[in-house]
Amino acid sequence: MKLSVIVPAYNLEDYIEECLRSALEQNTSHEFEVVVCDDCSTDNTAKVIACLTKEFHNLRPIYKPQNQGLAKNMQTLLAECHGQYIAYLDGDDVALPSKFQKQIDYLDAHADCHMVFHESDMFDSETNQTIKLYSQQHYNWSCIPTQSSTDDLIQYGTYMQASSVMFRNHANLTNTIDKDCKIILDYPFYILNAGYLQARIDFIPEVLGRYRIHPNSFGQQTSRSVERRIQSLRDIERACQLGKGLGVDESIIEQGIAHHRFAAALYFLAREEWDLFQQLIESSNSNQRFFNRKHELAFEHRHKPKELAQLLMDVA
């Protein structure tokens, strides 16, 4: 088996058919399987999957008798993978027609590359309109080298859209889920896979997937909730700390945590949560280094948050 595509699903009846069809209808020169695990959805997600199973022989469904959460869902999926390569696909995202073949061809042609990701079209689900390119318009894209590594993932965060990644299977595959992360699982998942593979991570600039934005997506829920954003930061910091067991230098881990605290500080600044902003911006400078000019300005003017918010608008 050349490729295993894993798809976790829970209450996605409005999106799961488009997602699975986009994967199952791919034309490739290699055998591939799509393994989907429904985590005891309370809507019609399981029924939609069951209908598609009759149509596609390479769709392998798993139905959980009770809801166990995303971490255990992912562990179940990974234990069922038979492919030489692994690709992840969120149950509400879309794979464009040549995605699998181009990523397979890339890994086949570049034996020293262990993980490859592509550009993704970030789109509004209601209007179908593009919002932006996920990676190349990411706020820190200028920091990402052409060939990145586990160190870069820890320092600069989620510049890879979750559904854009394909990587080589390995002996530690089932050990790449950090069950102690509550909200953010894709970030530690890719850090651990990259670390076990000692990965060189390459980028395909072509748009090969679509990242759906809708009111109930994880990202949108987090953007509306202070509590979820705080928990997300805890998860992200924990993910960075995983680097210790992968041989990542402590200074890289410290830089990554400082960077993520800075990003969270800007979130709270924009929402006029002044106390949380000040706490995070101060803790983001523990090593006396700044991520960029915005970081430096935010620290310098941290006691005047209202004025700072306007000042940062004028900084590229």
C-alpha positions, -999 to +999 in steps of 0.1 A: +000+000+000+015+033-011-006+058+009-029+058+040-051+088+044-066+093+079-098+113+085-112+118+120-149+127+120-173+139+146-206+157+138-196+167+103-227+157+083-226+189+063-190+185+052-179+148+054-191+137+020-173+164+002-142+158+022-142+120+016-152+122-021-123+147-027-099+120-014-116+089-028-120+103-063-083+111-067-066+096-097-032+081-087-008+056-102-006+039-068-029+020-044-042+041-015-067+037+013-088+063+031-094+053+068-122+074+085-132+070+121-165+084+133-163+092+170-199+083+178-214+113+161-249+125+172-258+137+137-259+118+104-221+116+099-220+078+103-248+074+078-231+095+052-199+074+056-218+042+054-233+052+020-199+061+006-185+028+017-208+010-007-194+031-035-157+031-028-138-001-021-108+017-006-128+035+020-123+018+054-148+031+080-144+027+118-174+035+140-168+042+177-196+029+200-190+058+223-174+092+220-137+092+231-124+125+218-100+135+190-068+121+206-081+085+209-098+088+175-064+097+160-047+068+179-073+044+164-067+057+129-029+055+131-030+019+143-049+010+112-025+026+087-008+003+061+007+029+038+043+037+030+032+073+033+007+089+056-016+119+049-040+136+073-073+152+062-096+171+085-132+159+080-143+194+068-114+201+045-111+194+008-083+177-012-079+191-047-077+165-076-039+161-080-029+164-043-020+128-036-002+121-068+020+152-066+029+146-030+036+109-036+058+118-066+077+144-046+085+120-018+094+093-043+118+117-061+134+131-029+146+103-007+161+128+017+128+146+023+106+130+050+076+153+051+061+175+025+033+201+027+016+222+001-001+256-002-038+256+009-067+279-001-083+291+032-119+297+022-152+308+037-176+279+038-208+300+033-196+320+003-169+297-011-147+327-014-110+326-008-098+344+024-061+340+019-033+315+012-026+296+044+012+293+043+026+320+021+004+346+037+011+333+072+024+362+094+058+346+099+063+330+065+095+351+058+111+332+087+105+297+072+134+282+052+129+264+020+137+232+037+125+233+073+129+210+103+116+201+137+134+232+151+115+254+127+081+239+137+089+246+173+102+281+168+076+293+143+044+273+148+017+261+125+029+274+091+018+240+077-020+237+073-030+204+090-045+188+059-016+198+036+010+173+050+022+139+038+050+121+055+068+088+055+055+060+078+078+050+107+081+027+136+069+053+162+038+063+143+013+053+170+033+073+196+027+106+179-005+117+197-001+137+228-033+129+247-026+156+273-032+184+248-069+194+250-076+215+219-045+216+197-035+182+185-021+187+149+008+208+161+023+182+186+014+155+160+036+170+134+064+180+158+065+144+170+064+129+135+091+153+123+112+145+154+110+108+150+118+110+113+145+136+119+127+152+091+136+175+063+103+192+056+098+206+020+071+228+006+051+226-027+039+261-035+009+249-055-025+250-040-035+214-036-061+216-008-088+238+006-090+247+043-127+254+053-136+282+077-170+278+093-186+288+126-181+254+143-145+247+132-119+244+160-101+276+149-133+297+148-144+284+182-111+293+197-110+328+181-143+336+199-133+323+234-107+336+258-107+303+277-101+283+246-073+306+235-056+302+269-059+264+267-046+265+232-015+283+244-010+257+271-013+230+244+012+248+221+037+253+249+034+216+258+040+208+222+072+228+221+084+210+253+081+177+234+112+188+216+132+179+247+127+142+241+136+146+204+170+162+209+159+198+202+182+224+218+166+240+249+172+275+234+151+266+204+123+254+227+125+287+248+124+307+216+093+289+204+074+293+236+083+330+237+071+334+201+038+317+209+033+339+240+038+369+219+012+357+193-013+351+222-005+385+237-016+401+204-048+381+205-057+395+239-045+430+230-070+430+201-098+419+225-088+445+251-080+419+277-052+442+290-041+421+320-037+389+300-019+409+273+006+423+298+012+390+315+020+373+282+040+400+266+063+402+297+067+365+298+075+364+261+107+383+266+124+362+293+155+356+271+158+393+260+151+385+224+124+398+201+107+379+173+103+410+152+097+448+154+061+443+165+073+422+194+098+448+205+072+476+202+046+456+221+071+450+250+082+486+251+046+500+252+031+472+272+018+496+299-001+517+273-021+490+255-047+514+240-020+535+223-001+503+214-030+488+195-030+519+172+008+519+169+010+483+158-015+490+130+011+511+113+039+485+115+042+460+086 
